[in-house]
């Protein structure tokens, strides 16, 4: 499922499908998707954020609506469940597959396949976005910040195969066990991306 919505600058919210209950103190203007939309013009993907009504983490696609004077009068958007994002990028049938990631341009994890099925509490969660932590593989973080379209990074026993998404500034990364594939030595912890 997905949720579409229109929120006015006065605080009025229209959702489809409808949501009957929100946590106390809910204010659309404080939500991560609203703040993301009013920071820049045009349609764009915001940061994943914890839903307030137990649905899990959501990825918003949002745009501000302006009046004739260029003032923001509202935000329109569409949210996709994190599980749907995982389904869209999931690659099956890979020998040695451990996990899949979407990284931002700083090498921070936006979503990982092991988060499938995570739900959120009936809460405002501080009106903040999902925390993005570095993936912890320096060479891969450098690749995320660079311009390479695709490649492979080896870190210890694992291979990280990456490709840059065309429509979005993110890296799709597949982590595979190189030892299981016979491509790496389990005792080698060196980051050897330059040799691949």
N, C-alpha and C positions, 0 to 999 in steps of 0.2 A: 504493500500500500504506500501511498504518498499523501501528503497534505498540501493543499494550496491555501493561500490566505491573502487578505488585504487588510492592512492596518493603517488607520488614519493617525495623523500627528496629534489629534486630540485624545487618542487612546482607544478608539473603537476598533474592534477586531472582528473580522468575518473569516471563518474557517470552513473548508470543505475537505473531507467530511467533517461534520460538526463535532466538537469536543464539549461534553456536558459540564465538566468540572475542571477548574484550574486551582493550583495552590493559592492560599491566601497571599495577598500582596502582589499578585501577577500584574505586570504592567508591560504591555507590548514594547513600549519605547525603551525599556531597559534590557530587552532580550538580545542575545548575541546577533541574531539574524537582522533585527531592526537596525542595530548600531552599525553592522557591516554594510547595510544598504545605503545609509545616509552618508557614509564616508567617501563614496566615489560614485561617479555617474555611470550609467549603463548597466547592463545585466552582467552579474558576476557570481561566482561561487563563493560563499562565505566559509567560515571555519565550522567544522563539525562541533556540535554542542549537545549536551545532555537534554533530552526532552523532559518537560516538566510533568508529564502525565503517564509515566511508566512505559513509554513506547520504545525506549532505548536511545541511542545516539542518532542525530539527524544531520544531514548535509544539506544546507540551504542554497538555493539558487534564487537570488533576490535582485530587485531593482527599485530605486526610488521613483516616486511620481511627483512631478513638479507642477506648480501653477504657472500662469502666464508671466509672472514676475521672477520665475526661477526659484521660488521658495518650495521646500519639501512639504508636500501635503499628505504623504503617506508612503507606504512600502507595499509592494506586491511580491509574492514569493511562492516557491514550491520546495518542500522538504522531501528528501529521500532517506529512507532508513539506512543505517550503517550496513545492515545485513544485505540490502540490495546493492550497495556499493561493492561489497565483498563479492557478491554473486557476479557482478558485471566484470570484475577484473580477475576472477578465479580461473586458473589454468589447471586442468585435470590431466592425469595420466603421466605425470613427470616422475621418473624414478628418483628416489631420494628427496622428494619435495618435503620441506619442513614447514615453511611459512611464506606468506605473501604480504607485501607492504605497499602502501602508497606513501611516498615521501614528498615533503614540500621542498622548495629550492634551498633550504638551509639544512637539508638532511634530517629533518625531524619527522617522526612517524605520525601521519595523519590517521591511518587506520591499518590494522593488521588482521590477517585472516583468523587468528586465534580469538579475536574479540566477537566472533559470530555468536549471536544469541544473547549478548549482554543487554540487560534491561536497566532502566534508571528508576529512581524512586520518585514518588509523587512529591516533588520539591522544585524550588527555583534554582538550586545548585549555584547560588551566588550570581545568577545571571551571567555566567562566564562560559567561554568556549571550552571544549575538550582540551586538556593539556597536551601539548606536543613535546615529546622528549626526543633527543637525538637517538638515532638508531645504534650508535656506539661503534660504528665501523668508520674510522676517519677517512679512509680512501673513498668509501661510498658517499660519505657526506660531502667530500670535495667534488665528486662526480655530479651530485645533485645540484651543486652551486654552479657547475660548469655548463658547457654547451653540447657535450657529447650526446648523440641521439640514443646510443645503446652501447652496451659493453658488459664486461665481467670483472668482478672484484673478488679476490680470494682473501679470506680472513680466517686463519687457522684451518680447520677441517671443512669450512663452509665456502661455497661459491655463491655469490650474489649476482644474478643475471638481471640487468636492468634495461629498461627502454623508457624514453621520454614520451609522454602522451602528447598528441598533436594539438588537441583543443584546449588543454589545461597545462599549467606550468608545473606538473607533478611528474614524479618518477614512479613507474611500476617496477617493483623489485620482487624477484622470486629467489628464495633462499633454498639451496639444495645441499645435501650432505655429500661433499666431494669424496669422502672416504668410501661411502656406500657405492659410489660410481667408480671408485678406483682411480680418482684423479688427484687426490691430496693425501698427504701423510698425516695421520691423527696426532703425531707428536710435533708437527710443525705449526707454531702459533704466529709465524711471521705474516705480516700483511703484504701479500705479493702481487698486488694488482698491476704493478708496472711490468711484471714478467708474463702476464697473460695476454 
